[in-house]
Amino acid sequence: MIKVGFARLHIPLRRSWPRHDGMKYLSQSTGQSFLTSCSTLESRWTHCSPTRSRPISSAATQEAIPSKQFGVTEPNVHSDLPIANADERKVSILWSPQSWSRFHNIWLRDHCRCPDCFHPVTKQRLFNTSEIPTDIKPIHVQGSTEGLEVIWPGLSTESHSSVYPWNWLQANAYDPPLRATPNQKVLWGSKIEKSPPSVTYTEVMDSGDKGLYKWLSNVDKFGFCFVSEVPATPEATEELCQRIGFIRETQYGKFWEFTADLSKGDTAYTTMALGAHTDNTYFTDPCGIQLFHLLSHTEGSGGATLLVDGFYVADLMKELHPKFHELLSRVPIPAHAAGESSALYTPSPPAMYPPLKYHSGTGELVQVRWNNDDRSVMNHLPPDEVEEWYQAIRIWNELLTKPDSEYWVQLSPGTVLTVDNHRVLHGRSAFDGKRRVCGAYIGMDEYRSKLAVLKEKFEDNDRNKGGRPKGGRSVWSADL
């Protein structure tokens, strides 16, 4: 067991550490954690400046690091500190009588974010993780208002000090996991027509970014969002797209404008009806966000836009037809884009992506990938699953086309539709006349990056209570 009396330590301690007399610690007995009272700490905290070691990296300063530089906010109540204890392999923390966590010593050492170990500006590691001794164990662990403070042995005679904010440890606890991030997504059917998510062009283009955040948050929550009162020009639409991030160029161009002239080898460039589908199933990485703006429609009618929440339909299928849902979550579907003689797109590696993609860790649905028109030969199905697979896609199509699933809307000039192409399927009814549409693709990474930055700017949530130091992002940001 690691000794807890500071009289045994021969290292200078941080000026910022407070005194805690009669602190309680965890003790291990027959595999069970329980509370034991620790004798009053007789030694007072020293007031000298700490000497920081460089056990692995030599890329940072040796001065004492103020707690505020770590982005740590001290709680108001100093007596309600978690209880910490260390053994040969793990550090245990008791949050409350009913809640506890354990962290491996090597995991904690790897996640030290002092300036010696983690660059405060670039947010990158400054040491080689493989150099951490596999049997590393703390010299001392201490709970303070800043967080869990750990003294590690150095490679020389000096020691190394690490501080881990309590809220960061709770958010990243794995033995056991303490809490899951609540899913904020709203699943919807045809009734969404009563109150579809929408923002105005003026809101989105305002330099304060609140409207931009509202727009991108709506897309994250619902899978789509309208932007109203947009000037009906390609220039204004392109400027709107660039508020999110870089426009992704594909075989259709960068910012595209098209009519039903079959100038590109795709049925989108016709007057035909298009069933509910996601775009780019033939890409290894399908585009994340798609924007449409109907600039004009003259001398004809039709062309209503169809939206279907793929997450909603997948949820229905999982509940009503679990066996066939499992097939669509497991069996990959090959796809192609072959209408242009100068291009032939297939995913790499081929036939590796099923229509429903679930997160391997959380089990959360993260992507719907479905376009029956672009599907290639299904020559990889086991013989005993061929008929079941066709039955599965028949049920999937029936659920997609149920009146309760479909949201039809007639777009008009001045309204831009923004769609999460990894969730919401889109289509259209047949039309006649002259129809002019413009739009663009945005990569999912660019969209997520912009949304994350805006969350940091406007939300003071539990995940980022470590604080954001003036002029930069905290090294304890929840996304690092």
Secondary structure by P-SEA (a helix, b strand, c coil): ccccccccccbbbbccbbbbcbbbbbbbcccbbbbbbbccccccccccccccccccccccccccccccccbbbbbccccbbbbbbbcccccccccccccbbbbbaaaaaaaccccccccccccccccccccccccccccccccccccbbbbbbccccbbbbbbbbaaaaaaaccccccccccccccccccccccccccccccccccccaaaaaaaaaaaaaccbbbbccccccaaaaaaaaacccbbbbcccccccccccccccccccccccccccccccccccccccbbbbbbccccccccbbbbbbcaaaaaaaaaaccaaaaaaaacbbbbccccccccccccccccccccccccccccccccbbbbbcccccccccccccaaaaaaaaaaaaaaaaaccccbbbbbbcccbbbbbccccbbbbccccccbbbbbcbbbbaaaaaaaaaaaaaaccccccccccccccccccccccc
